[in-house]
């Protein structure tokens, strides 16, 4: 009986070890449209050459409200906090906010930059696919220790 239990345990262990690579994310598993953590915008992640990029494709409030001090009420929101004055007239919808990410071979993508139109700041970034419906995006300055992680969902 003990030898049967040992054989069964060995077989289960071998199957789990063999299946482990299947559990790792494919490089394109992050492609598609994601809600940001606040659920007030959607970002489409797409391939740009051999890397991964992202752009804003939807805003909960795409136009300036009637009491806005930032823009003309009823017009599309612009990237008014961009440090480049020439880019402050670019609409937020369609704005590329991520670029340069590459797949690290597991469930991580790194080496990219993330632009935050709410602050006008650009950060180094890395992403971790937690599940098919959950993506962790970490933006940081210098080293990953100094940053913030947001959770995006589909």
LINFEN-V547782 format. One line per field, one symbol per residue. ss: DSSP state (a for helix, b for strand, c for the rest). burial: I if it has 9 or more other ideal C-beta (glycine too) atoms within 8 Angstrom, else O. A space follows every 50 residues. Layout:
ss: ???
burial: ???
This chain:
ss: caaaaaaaaaaaaaaaaaaaaaacccaaaacbbbbcccccbbbbbbbbcc bbbbbbbbbcccbccccccccccccbcbccccccaaacccbccccbbbbb bbbccccbbbbbbbbbccccbbbbbbbbbbbccbbbbbbbccccccbbbb bbbc
burial: OOOOOOOOOOOOOOOOOOOOOOOIIOOOOIOOIIIIOOOOIIIIIIIOOO IIIIIIIIIOOIIIOOOIOOIOIOOIIIIOIIOOOOOIOIIIIOIOIIII IIIOOOOIIIOIIIIIIOOIOOIIIIIIIOOOOIIIIIIIOOOOOOIOOI IIIO
